[in-house]
Amino acid sequence: MLRIHGGFDMDMMGRVGLVEIPVLIAPDQKAWMDRMIKEGKIAIPPGGTLEKGSLYSMFIRMLLHNAMEEQKRQEALEGEDDDDE
């Protein structure tokens, strides 16, 4: 189920509207994320303090962003292969 949370939440820069979705992860994955946050390996933006939920959200959005960029790169490579034929 995808729902808009309270109208629109915005990313930290106020540029992108965000939607709220329920996310389920395994207990060991949550423990890993908690450890990474505690150890400072999931970075808090300079000069900022964020609650843990926001850090989870930022981390997942970055993973999705990276996956989307990789998909574009793969599609471009496939397009180049098609041009060679």
N, CA, C and O atoms as a GROMACS GRO file, in nm:
protein
  340
    1MET      N    1   0.085  -0.118   0.000
    1MET     CA    2   0.000   0.000   0.000
    1MET      C    3   0.089   0.124   0.000
    1MET      O    4   0.180   0.135   0.082
    2LEU      N    5   0.064   0.213  -0.089
    2LEU     CA    6   0.138   0.338  -0.100
    2LEU      C    7   0.045   0.450  -0.058
    2LEU      O    8  -0.066   0.462  -0.110
    3ARG      N    9   0.091   0.531   0.034
    3ARG     CA   10   0.005   0.641   0.076
    3ARG      C   11   0.089   0.767   0.094
    3ARG      O   12   0.206   0.761   0.133
    4ILE      N   13   0.028   0.878   0.066
    4ILE     CA   14   0.096   1.006   0.090
    4ILE      C   15   0.080   1.038   0.237
    4ILE      O   16  -0.030   1.033   0.292
    5HIS      N   17   0.188   1.070   0.300
    5HIS     CA   18   0.192   1.094   0.444
    5HIS      C   19   0.168   1.242   0.471
    5HIS      O   20   0.251   1.326   0.438
    6GLY      N   21   0.055   1.274   0.530
    6GLY     CA   22   0.027   1.412   0.571
    6GLY      C   23   0.040   1.513   0.459
    6GLY      O   24   0.100   1.618   0.479
    7GLY      N   25  -0.015   1.484   0.345
    7GLY     CA   26   0.002   1.572   0.230
    7GLY      C   27   0.133   1.534   0.163
    7GLY      O   28   0.140   1.434   0.092
    8PHE      N   29   0.236   1.614   0.185
    8PHE     CA   30   0.368   1.582   0.131
    8PHE      C   31   0.472   1.606   0.238
    8PHE      O   32   0.475   1.712   0.300
    9ASP      N   33   0.558   1.509   0.258
    9ASP     CA   34   0.681   1.530   0.332
    9ASP      C   35   0.784   1.567   0.227
    9ASP      O   36   0.770   1.528   0.110
   10MET      N   37   0.884   1.640   0.265
   10MET     CA   38   0.987   1.681   0.171
   10MET      C   39   1.120   1.623   0.214
   10MET      O   40   1.142   1.594   0.332
   11ASP      N   41   1.210   1.605   0.116
   11ASP     CA   42   1.344   1.562   0.151
   11ASP      C   43   1.413   1.676   0.226
   11ASP      O   44   1.356   1.784   0.241
   12MET      N   45   1.534   1.652   0.273
   12MET     CA   46   1.603   1.750   0.357
   12MET      C   47   1.623   1.884   0.287
   12MET      O   48   1.626   1.988   0.352
   13MET      N   49   1.636   1.882   0.156
   13MET     CA   50   1.658   2.005   0.082
   13MET      C   51   1.526   2.072   0.044
   13MET      O   52   1.526   2.183  -0.009
   14GLY      N   53   1.414   2.005   0.073
   14GLY     CA   54   1.284   2.062   0.041
   14GLY      C   55   1.250   2.062  -0.107
   14GLY      O   56   1.163   2.136  -0.151
   15ARG      N   57   1.320   1.977  -0.184
   15ARG     CA   58   1.301   1.977  -0.328
   15ARG      C   59   1.215   1.863  -0.379
   15ARG      O   60   1.152   1.875  -0.484
   16VAL      N   61   1.211   1.752  -0.307
   16VAL     CA   62   1.144   1.633  -0.357
   16VAL      C   63   1.034   1.592  -0.260
   16VAL      O   64   1.059   1.573  -0.141
   17GLY      N   65   0.913   1.578  -0.312
   17GLY     CA   66   0.805   1.527  -0.230
   17GLY      C   67   0.829   1.379  -0.200
   17GLY      O   68   0.875   1.305  -0.287
   18LEU      N   69   0.798   1.337  -0.082
   18LEU     CA   70   0.818   1.198  -0.042
   18LEU      C   71   0.684   1.134  -0.010
   18LEU      O   72   0.592   1.201   0.038
   19VAL      N   73   0.673   1.006  -0.034
   19VAL     CA   74   0.556   0.929   0.004
   19VAL      C   75   0.598   0.827   0.108
   19VAL      O   76   0.713   0.784   0.111
   20GLU      N   77   0.504   0.789   0.193
   20GLU     CA   78   0.533   0.692   0.296
   20GLU      C   79   0.488   0.554   0.250
   20GLU      O   80   0.376   0.538   0.201
   21ILE      N   81   0.576   0.455   0.264
   21ILE     CA   82   0.541   0.317   0.234
   21ILE      C   83   0.586   0.230   0.351
   21ILE      O   84   0.690   0.256   0.411
   22PRO      N   85   0.509   0.128   0.382
   22PRO     CA   86   0.556   0.036   0.486
   22PRO      C   87   0.671  -0.048   0.431
   22PRO      O   88   0.664  -0.097   0.318
   23VAL      N   89   0.774  -0.066   0.508
   23VAL     CA   90   0.889  -0.145   0.467
   23VAL      C   91   0.916  -0.249   0.573
   23VAL      O   92   0.924  -0.218   0.692
   24LEU      N   93   0.929  -0.372   0.530
   24LEU     CA   94   0.963  -0.481   0.622
   24LEU      C   95   1.102  -0.530   0.589
   24LEU      O   96   1.134  -0.558   0.474
   25ILE      N   97   1.186  -0.541   0.692
   25ILE     CA   98   1.320  -0.596   0.676
   25ILE      C   99   1.341  -0.702   0.783
   25ILE      O  100   1.268  -0.706   0.882
   26ALA      N  101   1.438  -0.786   0.762
   26ALA     CA  102   1.470  -0.892   0.857
   26ALA      C  103   1.534  -0.832   0.983
   26ALA      O  104   1.598  -0.727   0.975
   27PRO      N  105   1.518  -0.898   1.096
   27PRO     CA  106   1.578  -0.848   1.220
   27PRO      C  107   1.729  -0.827   1.209
   27PRO      O  108   1.782  -0.730   1.264
   28ASP      N  109   1.800  -0.915   1.140
   28ASP     CA  110   1.945  -0.897   1.128
   28ASP      C  111   1.979  -0.776   1.041
   28ASP      O  112   2.082  -0.712   1.062
   29GLN      N  113   1.893  -0.744   0.943
   29GLN     CA  114   1.915  -0.625   0.861
   29GLN      C  115   1.895  -0.498   0.943
   29GLN      O  116   1.972  -0.402   0.930
   30LYS      N  117   1.792  -0.497   1.027
   30LYS     CA  118   1.769  -0.381   1.114
   30LYS      C  119   1.884  -0.366   1.213
   30LYS      O  120   1.931  -0.255   1.237
   31ALA      N  121   1.931  -0.476   1.270
   31ALA     CA  122   2.044  -0.471   1.362
   31ALA      C  123   2.167  -0.415   1.292
   31ALA      O  124   2.242  -0.336   1.350
   32TRP      N  125   2.189  -0.455   1.167
   32TRP     CA  126   2.303  -0.405   1.090
   32TRP      C  127   2.290  -0.254   1.068
   32TRP      O  128   2.385  -0.179   1.086
   33MET      N  129   2.169  -0.211   1.027
   33MET     CA  130   2.149  -0.067   1.005
   33MET      C  131   2.168   0.010   1.135
   33MET      O  132   2.231   0.116   1.134
   34ASP      N  133   2.115  -0.039   1.246
   34ASP     CA  134   2.134   0.027   1.375
   34ASP      C  135   2.282   0.039   1.409
   34ASP      O  136   2.327   0.143   1.456
   35ARG      N  137   2.357  -0.070   1.384
   35ARG     CA  138   2.501  -0.066   1.413
   35ARG      C  139   2.573   0.035   1.323
   35ARG      O  140   2.660   0.109   1.370
   36MET      N  141   2.536   0.040   1.196
   36MET     CA  142   2.600   0.134   1.103
   36MET      C  143   2.570   0.278   1.145
   36MET      O  144   2.658   0.365   1.136
   37ILE      N  145   2.448   0.304   1.190
   37ILE     CA  146   2.412   0.439   1.236
   37ILE      C  147   2.493   0.472   1.362
   37ILE      O  148   2.550   0.580   1.372
   38LYS      N  149   2.497   0.379   1.456
   38LYS     CA  150   2.570   0.401   1.582
   38LYS      C  151   2.719   0.427   1.556
   38LYS      O  152   2.780   0.512   1.622
   39GLU      N  153   2.776   0.354   1.461
   39GLU     CA  154   2.918   0.368   1.429
   39GLU      C  155   2.945   0.486   1.335
   39GLU      O  156   3.060   0.513   1.300
   40GLY      N  157   2.841   0.556   1.294
   40GLY     CA  158   2.858   0.672   1.206
   40GLY      C  159   2.887   0.637   1.061
   40GLY      O  160   2.936   0.721   0.986
   41LYS      N  161   2.858   0.515   1.021
   41LYS     CA  162   2.884   0.473   0.884
   41LYS      C  163   2.769   0.503   0.791
   41LYS      O  164   2.785   0.501   0.669
   42ILE      N  165   2.652   0.532   0.846
   42ILE     CA  166   2.543   0.592   0.769
   42ILE      C  167   2.544   0.736   0.815
   42ILE      O  168   2.499   0.769   0.925
   43ALA      N  169   2.595   0.820   0.730
   43ALA     CA  170   2.630   0.956   0.770
   43ALA      C  171   2.509   1.044   0.796
   43ALA      O  172   2.408   1.038   0.726
   44ILE      N  173   2.523   1.125   0.898
   44ILE     CA  174   2.429   1.233   0.925
   44ILE      C  175   2.481   1.355   0.850
   44ILE      O  176   2.601   1.384   0.858
   45PRO      N  177   2.396   1.426   0.778
   45PRO     CA  178   2.443   1.542   0.703
   45PRO      C  179   2.517   1.642   0.792
   45PRO      O  180   2.485   1.654   0.910
   46PRO      N  181   2.617   1.712   0.736
   46PRO     CA  182   2.695   1.808   0.814
   46PRO      C  183   2.606   1.908   0.887
   46PRO      O  184   2.514   1.965   0.828
   47GLY      N  185   2.635   1.930   1.012
   47GLY     CA  186   2.562   2.027   1.091
   47GLY      C  187   2.423   1.984   1.130
   47GLY      O  188   2.347   2.062   1.187
   48GLY      N  189   2.388   1.860   1.100
   48GLY     CA  190   2.251   1.816   1.126
   48GLY      C  191   2.244   1.704   1.226
   48GLY      O  192   2.340   1.631   1.249
   49THR      N  193   2.129   1.692   1.284
   49THR     CA  194   2.098   1.576   1.365
   49THR      C  195   1.964   1.525   1.316
   49THR      O  196   1.870   1.603   1.296
   50LEU      N  197   1.956   1.399   1.296
   50LEU     CA  198   1.833   1.339   1.246
   50LEU      C  199   1.792   1.225   1.336
   50LEU      O  200   1.877   1.156   1.394
   51GLU      N  201   1.662   1.206   1.348
   51GLU     CA  202   1.618   1.089   1.422
   51GLU      C  203   1.648   0.966   1.339
   51GLU      O  204   1.663   0.973   1.217
   52LYS      N  205   1.656   0.852   1.406
   52LYS     CA  206   1.696   0.728   1.341
   52LYS      C  207   1.608   0.694   1.221
   52LYS      O  208   1.659   0.647   1.120
   53GLY      N  209   1.478   0.716   1.231
   53GLY     CA  210   1.388   0.686   1.120
   53GLY      C  211   1.424   0.762   0.993
   53GLY      O  212   1.410   0.708   0.883
   54SER      N  213   1.469   0.885   1.007
   54SER     CA  214   1.510   0.963   0.890
   54SER      C  215   1.636   0.904   0.827
   54SER      O  216   1.651   0.906   0.705
   55LEU      N  217   1.726   0.853   0.911
   55LEU     CA  218   1.847   0.792   0.857
   55LEU      C  219   1.815   0.665   0.780
   55LEU      O  220   1.873   0.638   0.675
   56TYR      N  221   1.721   0.585   0.833
   56TYR     CA  222   1.677   0.466   0.758
   56TYR      C  223   1.624   0.509   0.622
   56TYR      O  224   1.659   0.451   0.519
   57SER      N  225   1.539   0.610   0.623
   57SER     CA  226   1.478   0.658   0.500
   57SER      C  227   1.584   0.706   0.400
   57SER      O  228   1.578   0.672   0.282
   58MET      N  229   1.679   0.785   0.447
   58MET     CA  230   1.785   0.836   0.359
   58MET      C  231   1.864   0.721   0.299
   58MET      O  232   1.895   0.722   0.180
   59PHE      N  233   1.898   0.622   0.381
   59PHE     CA  234   1.976   0.509   0.335
   59PHE      C  235   1.901   0.431   0.227
   59PHE      O  236   1.959   0.397   0.124
   60ILE      N  237   1.774   0.403   0.249
   60ILE     CA  238   1.695   0.329   0.151
   60ILE      C  239   1.678   0.410   0.023
   60ILE      O  240   1.685   0.354  -0.086
   61ARG      N  241   1.656   0.541   0.035
   61ARG     CA  242   1.643   0.625  -0.086
   61ARG      C  243   1.773   0.626  -0.165
   61ARG      O  244   1.770   0.627  -0.288
   62MET      N  245   1.889   0.625  -0.096
   62MET     CA  246   2.017   0.623  -0.167
   62MET      C  247   2.035   0.489  -0.239
   62MET      O  248   2.084   0.485  -0.352
   63LEU      N  249   1.997   0.379  -0.174
   63LEU     CA  250   2.004   0.248  -0.241
   63LEU      C  251   1.918   0.247  -0.367
   63LEU      O  252   1.961   0.200  -0.472
   64LEU      N  253   1.796   0.299  -0.356
   64LEU     CA  254   1.707   0.304  -0.472
   64LEU      C  255   1.765   0.394  -0.582
   64LEU      O  256   1.759   0.359  -0.699
   65HIS      N  257   1.819   0.509  -0.543
   65HIS     CA  258   1.880   0.600  -0.640
   65HIS      C  259   1.994   0.530  -0.715
   65HIS      O  260   2.003   0.538  -0.838
   66ASN      N  261   2.080   0.461  -0.639
   66ASN     CA  262   2.192   0.391  -0.702
   66ASN      C  263   2.143   0.282  -0.796
   66ASN      O  264   2.199   0.264  -0.904
   67ALA      N  265   2.039   0.209  -0.757
   67ALA     CA  266   1.984   0.104  -0.843
   67ALA      C  267   1.926   0.164  -0.970
   67ALA      O  268   1.943   0.108  -1.078
   68MET      N  269   1.858   0.276  -0.959
   68MET     CA  270   1.800   0.342  -1.076
   68MET      C  271   1.910   0.390  -1.171
   68MET      O  272   1.898   0.376  -1.293
   69GLU      N  273   2.016   0.447  -1.116
   69GLU     CA  274   2.129   0.493  -1.199
   69GLU      C  275   2.196   0.374  -1.269
   69GLU      O  276   2.232   0.384  -1.386
   70GLU      N  277   2.213   0.264  -1.197
   70GLU     CA  278   2.274   0.145  -1.257
   70GLU      C  279   2.186   0.090  -1.370
   70GLU      O  280   2.237   0.047  -1.472
   71GLN      N  281   2.055   0.093  -1.351
   71GLN     CA  282   1.964   0.047  -1.455
   71GLN      C  283   1.979   0.134  -1.580
   71GLN      O  284   1.983   0.082  -1.691
   72LYS      N  285   1.986   0.266  -1.562
   72LYS     CA  286   2.005   0.356  -1.677
   72LYS      C  287   2.135   0.323  -1.749
   72LYS      O  288   2.141   0.321  -1.872
   73ARG      N  289   2.242   0.298  -1.671
   73ARG     CA  290   2.372   0.267  -1.729
   73ARG      C  291   2.364   0.138  -1.809
   73ARG      O  292   2.415   0.131  -1.921
   74GLN      N  293   2.299   0.036  -1.753
   74GLN     CA  294   2.285  -0.092  -1.824
   74GLN      C  295   2.203  -0.076  -1.952
   74GLN      O  296   2.237  -0.134  -2.055
   75GLU      N  297   2.097   0.003  -1.946
   75GLU     CA  298   2.014   0.026  -2.065
   75GLU      C  299   2.094   0.099  -2.172
   75GLU      O  300   2.079   0.069  -2.290
   76ALA      N  301   2.178   0.193  -2.132
   76ALA     CA  302   2.262   0.265  -2.229
   76ALA      C  303   2.362   0.169  -2.294
   76ALA      O  304   2.385   0.176  -2.415
   77LEU      N  305   2.421   0.081  -2.214
   77LEU     CA  306   2.514  -0.017  -2.269
   77LEU      C  307   2.444  -0.112  -2.365
   77LEU      O  308   2.499  -0.147  -2.470
   78GLU      N  309   2.323  -0.154  -2.330
   78GLU     CA  310   2.246  -0.242  -2.419
   78GLU      C  311   2.212  -0.170  -2.549
   78GLU      O  312   2.212  -0.230  -2.656
   79GLY      N  313   2.182  -0.040  -2.539
   79GLY     CA  314   2.153   0.039  -2.658
   79GLY      C  315   2.274   0.050  -2.749
   79GLY      O  316   2.260   0.046  -2.872
   80GLU      N  317   2.393   0.061  -2.690
   80GLU     CA  318   2.516   0.066  -2.770
   80GLU      C  319   2.539  -0.067  -2.840
   80GLU      O  320   2.582  -0.071  -2.956
   81ASP      N  321   2.511  -0.177  -2.769
   81ASP     CA  322   2.525  -0.310  -2.830
   81ASP      C  323   2.432  -0.327  -2.949
   81ASP      O  324   2.471  -0.384  -3.050
   82ASP      N  325   2.308  -0.276  -2.937
   82ASP     CA  326   2.212  -0.286  -3.045
   82ASP      C  327   2.258  -0.204  -3.166
   82ASP      O  328   2.233  -0.244  -3.280
   83ASP      N  329   2.324  -0.090  -3.142
   83ASP     CA  330   2.373  -0.005  -3.251
   83ASP      C  331   2.486  -0.073  -3.327
   83ASP      O  332   2.504  -0.048  -3.447
   84ASP      N  333   2.562  -0.159  -3.259
   84ASP     CA  334   2.674  -0.228  -3.324
   84ASP      C  335   2.630  -0.337  -3.419
   84ASP      O  336   2.708  -0.381  -3.503
   85GLU      N  337   2.506  -0.381  -3.408
   85GLU     CA  338   2.459  -0.493  -3.493
   85GLU      C  339   2.420  -0.449  -3.629
   85GLU      O  340   2.379  -0.530  -3.712
   0.00000   0.00000   0.00000
